[in-house]
Amino acid sequence: MVNKLNHSLIEDYLNKLNKKLQLLPKREREHQISEIKDHIYNTIQEKTKAGMNINQAAKDTLQEFLSPEELAKAIINEEEENKLLVNKGETLFNYGIMLTVGSLGGLSIPILRGELNLGIILPFVMSLIVGIVLLNSKTIQGNENQLQNIKWISRIVIGLLGVPLTFFSIRIIKDNAINYASLSYLLVIIIVSLGIYLLLRKLFYNKQLNFRRMKLANKP
């Protein structure tokens, strides 16, 4: 098999490329070198099968590639763009979680007050909608840390139901009677919270599936 041969021209090219990729983490650098090496030797194999001798095939193949300097620059630029995309996704994820979960506490305030004030409710409803939109952004590719956070926070959402329930109890004590407006709104909050829980669980499984696909795609 040609891809198991060591050709001096190829080794020299890969050594130069490896030196130019020193800015990359070792694991990523080795992955890039391995992919390029496979690509080069597969191309050489095709040329030798067509009747070209190994030396000429190696020379012609390298002429089809960018120089080590140019290729390294292109790889590093691509990695930097990917890193920026990941950082952007991480930021959107954090904001999405804060807005989605944080809005639940604010939406519980009318229960404590015993009245439905649109001025209080509307900002938190908007916050909830924005949070859900951010969490479903395609920019968020998903990683192990995000998956664990989603799983953990989905459980917290259920625990946060204690807030509106506590507010409702306080309202009953203050009024010495059941406030049916608060009760109706409490039921709405419970339904919304369960909806958010289901949304987070669905998001967890979708991101988990996407993360596994990415790992398989990047596996050497």
C-alpha positions in Angstrom: 0.0 0.0 0.0 1.4 3.4 -1.0 0.1 5.2 2.1 2.4 3.0 4.2 5.5 4.1 2.3 7.9 6.8 3.5 8.8 9.1 0.7 11.5 11.7 1.4 9.6 14.5 -0.5 6.4 13.8 1.4 8.1 13.5 4.8 10.0 16.8 4.2 6.7 18.5 3.2 4.9 17.2 6.3 7.8 18.1 8.6 7.7 21.7 7.3 4.0 21.8 7.7 4.2 20.5 11.2 6.6 23.3 12.2 4.3 25.9 10.7 1.4 24.5 12.7 3.1 24.9 16.1 0.4 27.4 17.2 -2.2 24.7 17.2 -2.7 22.4 20.2 -0.7 19.1 19.8 -3.8 16.9 19.3 -5.3 19.2 16.7 -1.9 19.6 14.9 -1.5 15.8 14.7 -5.0 15.4 13.5 -4.4 17.9 10.7 -1.1 16.3 9.7 -2.7 12.9 9.6 -5.6 14.0 7.4 -3.2 15.7 4.9 -0.9 12.8 4.9 -3.7 10.4 4.0 -4.9 12.8 1.3 -1.4 13.0 -0.2 -0.8 9.3 -0.2 -4.2 8.5 -1.6 -3.5 10.9 -4.4 -0.1 9.3 -5.0 -1.8 5.9 -5.0 -4.2 6.9 -7.7 -1.3 8.2 -9.9 0.8 5.1 -9.4 -2.2 2.9 -10.4 -2.4 5.0 -13.6 1.2 3.9 -14.4 3.2 6.8 -13.0 6.3 5.9 -11.0 6.4 6.7 -7.3 8.9 9.6 -7.4 7.1 11.4 -10.2 3.7 10.8 -8.5 5.0 12.3 -5.2 6.4 15.3 -7.0 3.3 16.0 -9.0 1.0 15.5 -6.0 2.9 18.0 -3.9 2.7 20.5 -6.8 -1.1 20.2 -6.5 -1.0 21.2 -2.8 -0.3 24.6 -1.3 3.2 25.2 0.1 3.6 24.3 3.8 3.6 28.0 4.7 0.4 28.7 2.7 -1.4 25.6 3.9 -0.5 26.2 7.5 -1.8 29.7 7.3 -5.1 28.5 5.8 -5.5 25.8 8.5 -4.7 28.2 11.4 -7.2 30.8 10.0 -9.9 28.2 9.7 -9.2 27.0 13.3 -9.4 30.6 14.5 -12.8 31.1 12.8 -14.1 27.8 14.3 -12.9 28.9 17.7 -14.7 32.3 17.4 -17.8 30.4 16.3 -17.6 28.1 19.3 -17.1 31.1 21.7 -20.1 32.8 20.1 -22.1 29.7 20.6 -21.0 29.4 24.3 -22.0 33.0 24.9 -25.5 32.5 23.3 -25.9 29.3 25.3 -25.1 31.1 28.6 -27.4 34.0 27.9 -30.2 31.6 26.7 -30.0 29.6 30.0 -30.0 32.7 32.1 -32.9 34.3 30.3 -35.0 31.1 30.2 -34.5 30.0 33.8 -34.3 33.5 35.3 -37.6 34.6 33.8 -39.5 31.9 35.8 -38.8 33.7 39.0 -40.0 37.0 37.6 -43.1 35.4 36.2 -44.0 34.3 39.7 -44.2 37.8 41.2 -47.9 38.4 40.2 -48.8 35.4 42.4 -47.3 37.0 45.4 -48.9 40.4 44.6 -52.3 38.8 44.0 -52.9 40.6 40.8 -52.0 40.1 37.2 -50.0 43.2 36.1 -49.1 43.1 32.4 -46.3 45.6 33.1 -44.6 43.1 35.4 -45.4 40.0 33.3 -44.5 41.2 29.8 -40.7 41.8 30.3 -40.3 38.3 31.7 -42.4 36.8 28.9 -40.1 38.5 26.4 -37.1 37.3 28.3 -38.4 33.8 28.2 -39.0 33.9 24.4 -35.6 35.4 23.7 -33.9 32.7 25.9 -35.7 29.9 24.1 -34.7 31.4 20.7 -31.1 31.6 21.8 -31.0 28.1 23.1 -32.2 26.8 19.7 -29.7 28.8 17.8 -27.7 26.7 15.3 -24.6 28.5 16.3 -24.6 26.5 19.5 -23.0 23.3 18.4 -23.1 21.6 21.8 -20.2 20.2 23.9 -19.9 18.0 27.0 -20.1 21.0 29.4 -23.2 22.4 27.7 -24.9 19.0 27.7 -24.2 18.6 31.4 -25.5 22.1 32.1 -28.7 21.5 30.2 -29.3 18.2 32.0 -28.7 19.9 35.4 -30.7 23.0 34.7 -33.7 21.0 33.4 -33.9 19.5 36.9 -33.6 22.9 38.5 -36.6 24.1 36.5 -38.8 21.6 38.3 -37.3 22.6 41.6 -38.1 26.3 40.8 -41.7 25.4 41.0 -41.3 25.8 44.7 -41.1 29.6 44.2 -44.6 30.2 42.7 -46.0 27.6 45.1 -44.5 29.4 48.1 -45.7 32.8 46.8 -49.2 31.3 46.4 -49.1 30.0 50.0 -48.0 33.5 51.3 -50.9 35.0 49.3 -53.4 32.7 50.9 -52.0 33.6 54.4 -52.3 37.3 53.7 -55.8 37.1 52.2 -57.0 34.4 54.5 -58.6 33.0 51.4 -57.8 31.5 48.1 -57.1 34.1 45.4 -58.5 32.5 42.3 -56.7 34.9 40.0 -53.4 33.8 41.6 -54.5 30.2 41.4 -55.2 30.4 37.7 -51.9 32.1 37.1 -50.1 29.5 39.2 -51.5 26.8 37.0 -50.2 28.7 33.9 -46.8 29.0 35.5 -46.7 25.3 36.3 -47.6 24.4 32.6 -45.0 26.9 31.3 -42.4 25.4 33.7 -43.2 21.8 32.5 -43.0 23.1 28.9 -39.6 24.5 29.5 -38.5 21.3 31.2 -39.6 19.3 28.2 -37.9 21.8 25.8 -34.6 21.5 27.7 -34.8 17.7 27.7 -35.5 17.7 23.9 -32.6 20.2 23.5 -30.3 17.9 25.5 -31.0 14.9 23.3 -30.7 16.9 20.1 -27.4 18.5 21.1 -26.2 15.1 22.4 -26.9 13.5 19.0 -25.2 16.4 17.2 -22.2 16.2 19.5 -21.8 12.4 18.9 -22.0 13.0 15.1 -19.3 15.7 15.4 -17.1 13.4 17.4 -17.5 10.6 14.8 -16.8 13.0 11.9 -13.6 14.3 13.6 -12.4 10.8 14.6 -9.2 9.9 12.8 
